[in-house]
Amino acid sequence: MYDIHSPRVPKAEEIEHLLRKALKVVPKERLWVNPDCGLKTRDWKETIEQLQVMVEVTKKLRAELV
């Protein structure tokens, strides 16, 4: 989801698209959403912004799947 060479923060729609794509091949019980190492090159502002987007998308998909 992240290009560590770009300061661009992926939009919620992009993250949602990638997660839906992953759900086609990974059972929902085995799919974990976490920031991993993609944020280590970001400053705090970018990191907080991206984590907020990731949580927003995850909550939306979780509500649909439960």
N, C-alpha and C positions, 0 to 999 in steps of 0.2 A: 503494500500500500504506500510505502514511502520511498522517495528517491533521496538518498542521503546527500546527494550533490546539489539539491535544489531546495531553496527555502520555502517553496510552495507547500501549503498545507492542503491535503486532499479534502474535497468537499464531502459532505455527508452522503450525497448521492453516489459518489465514486466508491466509498467504503461499503455502502449498502449493496451496490452492484457486485463487488468482489465477494462479500459474505454470502450473498444469494448464490453466486456461482459456486462457491466452496460447498454450500449446503446440498448441491446437486450430487456431490461425490463423497462428502463426509457426513455421516449421521449426526444429527443435531446434538446427541449426547456426547459426541467426541470432538465437537468443534469448540475450541476455546479462543476467545478474543482477548488478546493482550498486546501491549505496545512493544514488547521484546526490545530489540536494539535499534529500532528505526528512529527513535527520538534522541539518541545519545549525542547526535551532532547538532541538535536544535538548542536555541536559547530558551529561557524559561517561558517567555510569552508564547512562543510557538508550541512548546511542549504542553502547556496548560490548555491552549486553544485546541490542539489536536486530541488531547485526552477527553475534553468535553464533547467533541464531535464523536469520538469513538464510543463513549458511554451512551450518548443520545441514540446513535444507530443501533447499538447492542440492545438497549431497552426496547426500542421499537420492534426489532425482529423477535426478541424474546416474547413480547406480548402476543405477537402473531402465532408463535410456535407452541405456546403453552395452552 
